[in-house]
Amino acid sequence: MDMSVQDKQTGFPFEKLVNSRTAATLIGVHYKTLERMARHGEVPALKLGKSWQFRLSMLSHWLDGQLKSNTNQVPSPSNRKEN
């Protein structure tokens, strides 16, 4: 899903923002969870008025970082203790 459009004045691509319900659906969490995370600065977001807005490319980059950090925490088979 390409959410970018070209700015009429500059010609540069501009990525549209999506609301918390759309962003939450795409990453598989409840929108209230995503809003709480945004409020605590845990995910990249922008609050416009009463609404949380997200740039999908930044959310995707954040999610990639989360997946990598979780993968790095898993002990390798050679480091696991056997019972």
Rosetta silent file (secondary structure, phi, psi, omega in degrees, C-alpha in Angstrom):
SEQUENCE: MDMSVQDKQTGFPFEKLVNSRTAATLIGVHYKTLERMARHGEVPALKLGKSWQFRLSMLSHWLDGQLKSNTNQVPSPSNRKEN
SCORE:     score description
SCORE:     0.000 S_00000001
   1 L     0.000  113.379  179.894    0.000    0.000    0.000 S_00000001
   2 L   -92.970  114.250 -177.515    1.681    3.181   -1.195 S_00000001
   3 L  -100.894   11.319 -177.078    0.548    6.101    0.964 S_00000001
   4 E   -95.100  149.548  174.622    2.817    8.695   -0.611 S_00000001
   5 E  -132.544  161.535  179.825    1.752   11.482   -2.921 S_00000001
   6 E   -93.719  130.185  177.852    3.807   14.057   -4.727 S_00000001
   7 L   -66.153  129.737 -176.300    3.739   17.589   -3.309 S_00000001
   8 L   -66.562  -32.799 -177.560    2.398   19.940   -6.010 S_00000001
   9 L   -83.266  -44.791 -174.433    4.735   22.823   -5.108 S_00000001
  10 L   -96.447  -23.596 -176.389    8.034   21.054   -4.464 S_00000001
  11 L    81.726   -3.324  179.587    7.582   17.845   -6.457 S_00000001
  12 L   -80.699  146.998  176.715    8.923   15.842   -3.513 S_00000001
  13 E   -67.128  143.744  179.674    7.060   12.752   -2.368 S_00000001
  14 E  -130.425  125.879 -179.410    5.002   13.263    0.768 S_00000001
  15 E   -90.178  125.420  178.134    3.794   10.390    2.913 S_00000001
  16 L   -68.596  151.108  174.599    0.293   10.747    4.284 S_00000001
  17 L   -89.489  152.026  175.777   -0.310   10.184    7.987 S_00000001
  18 E  -121.285  155.356 -179.240   -2.752    7.541    9.216 S_00000001
  19 E   -79.087  173.979 -174.781   -4.823    7.498   12.386 S_00000001
  20 H   -65.800  -33.551  179.387   -4.289    5.116   15.290 S_00000001
  21 H   -65.552  -44.268  179.265   -7.019    2.687   14.215 S_00000001
  22 H   -65.559  -47.687 -179.172   -5.491    2.219   10.763 S_00000001
  23 H   -62.251  -43.079 -178.841   -1.927    1.959   12.078 S_00000001
  24 H   -64.127  -40.540  177.847   -2.943   -0.470   14.826 S_00000001
  25 H   -60.899  -42.522 -177.505   -4.757   -2.721   12.364 S_00000001
  26 H   -68.116  -33.269 -179.695   -1.701   -2.864   10.128 S_00000001
  27 H   -99.281   -3.508  171.850    0.716   -3.835   12.918 S_00000001
  28 L    83.971   33.724  173.853   -1.744   -6.114   14.725 S_00000001
  29 L  -128.305  164.900  176.633   -2.412   -4.375   18.042 S_00000001
  30 L   -71.128  143.787 -176.624   -5.469   -2.710   19.535 S_00000001
  31 H   -62.117  -31.589  178.186   -5.648    0.993   18.733 S_00000001
  32 H   -68.261  -35.600  176.094   -5.835    1.928   22.427 S_00000001
  33 H   -63.667  -44.806  179.431   -2.597    0.005   23.038 S_00000001
  34 H   -63.951  -40.562  177.782   -0.925    1.895   20.197 S_00000001
  35 H   -64.086  -40.033  177.230   -2.196    5.233   21.551 S_00000001
  36 H   -62.941  -43.773  178.699   -0.849    4.397   25.022 S_00000001
  37 H   -62.319  -39.092  177.781    2.512    3.518   23.526 S_00000001
  38 H   -65.111  -42.936  179.634    2.506    6.802   21.602 S_00000001
  39 H   -59.996  -35.635 -179.783    1.625    8.738   24.758 S_00000001
  40 L   -89.460    3.471  178.551    4.618    7.172   26.530 S_00000001
  41 L    74.346   21.141 -178.177    6.949    7.832   23.608 S_00000001
  42 L   -84.683  -21.432  177.877    7.413    4.144   22.843 S_00000001
  43 L  -130.031  151.145  177.829    6.420    4.453   19.164 S_00000001
  44 L   -71.151  121.532 -177.125    6.993    7.273   16.669 S_00000001
  45 L  -155.100  165.714  178.461    3.798    9.319   16.520 S_00000001
  46 E  -133.471  130.951  177.556    2.432   12.834   16.246 S_00000001
  47 E   -97.633  118.694  176.700   -0.509   14.179   18.186 S_00000001
  48 E  -113.642  107.131 -174.757   -2.634   16.556   16.147 S_00000001
  49 L    66.345 -122.540  179.042   -5.377   17.969   18.336 S_00000001
  50 L   -99.629    4.670 -172.427   -6.944   14.990   20.085 S_00000001
  51 E  -111.704  135.281  173.628   -5.866   12.492   17.448 S_00000001
  52 E   -86.227  133.500  179.359   -2.698   10.389   17.226 S_00000001
  53 E  -122.494  148.127 -175.095   -1.235   10.207   13.715 S_00000001
  54 E  -134.406  141.581  171.046    1.401    7.815   12.403 S_00000001
  55 L   -95.921  119.555 -173.263    3.699    7.694    9.391 S_00000001
  56 H   -60.441  -35.044  179.083    3.641    4.084    8.282 S_00000001
  57 H   -64.863  -38.009  178.785    7.272    4.066    7.133 S_00000001
  58 H   -71.113  -38.205  178.024    8.429    5.191   10.586 S_00000001
  59 H   -65.894  -38.870  177.615    6.171    2.668   12.295 S_00000001
  60 H   -65.210  -42.560  178.102    7.543   -0.070   10.037 S_00000001
  61 H   -62.968  -42.925  178.108   11.125    0.972   10.842 S_00000001
  62 H   -61.361  -44.788 -178.626   10.293    0.964   14.571 S_00000001
  63 H   -63.641  -40.925  176.335    8.694   -2.484   14.277 S_00000001
  64 H   -58.252  -42.530  178.243   11.769   -3.846   12.453 S_00000001
  65 H   -63.211  -38.619  178.102   13.925   -2.585   15.329 S_00000001
  66 H   -65.024  -42.943  179.810   11.664   -4.289   17.865 S_00000001
  67 H   -64.576  -40.750  179.250   11.863   -7.575   15.995 S_00000001
  68 H   -66.441  -41.283 -178.711   15.655   -7.376   15.767 S_00000001
  69 H   -67.684  -34.714  176.900   16.037   -6.552   19.463 S_00000001
  70 H   -69.775  -37.235  179.123   13.815   -9.497   20.429 S_00000001
  71 H   -66.546  -37.311 -179.681   15.786  -11.818   18.152 S_00000001
  72 H   -69.231  -20.627 -177.219   19.065  -10.698   19.735 S_00000001
  73 H   -86.570  -12.283 -179.061   17.787  -11.585   23.217 S_00000001
  74 L   -76.966  124.753 -179.658   17.111  -15.254   22.402 S_00000001
  75 L   -67.107  144.028  177.557   19.969  -17.404   23.724 S_00000001
  76 L   -71.201  156.679 -178.113   21.733  -19.521   21.138 S_00000001
  77 H   -56.635  -32.347 -178.396   21.311  -23.312   21.451 S_00000001
  78 H   -72.780  -19.050 -179.012   24.917  -23.672   22.655 S_00000001
  79 H   -95.584   -6.957 -177.990   24.268  -21.264   25.576 S_00000001
  80 L   -75.788  142.946  177.050   21.107  -22.942   26.840 S_00000001
  81 L   -87.239  138.960  176.842   21.304  -24.949   30.059 S_00000001
  82 L   -98.076  145.949  179.974   20.023  -28.493   29.947 S_00000001
  83 L   -79.179    0.000    0.000   17.989  -29.972   32.804 S_00000001
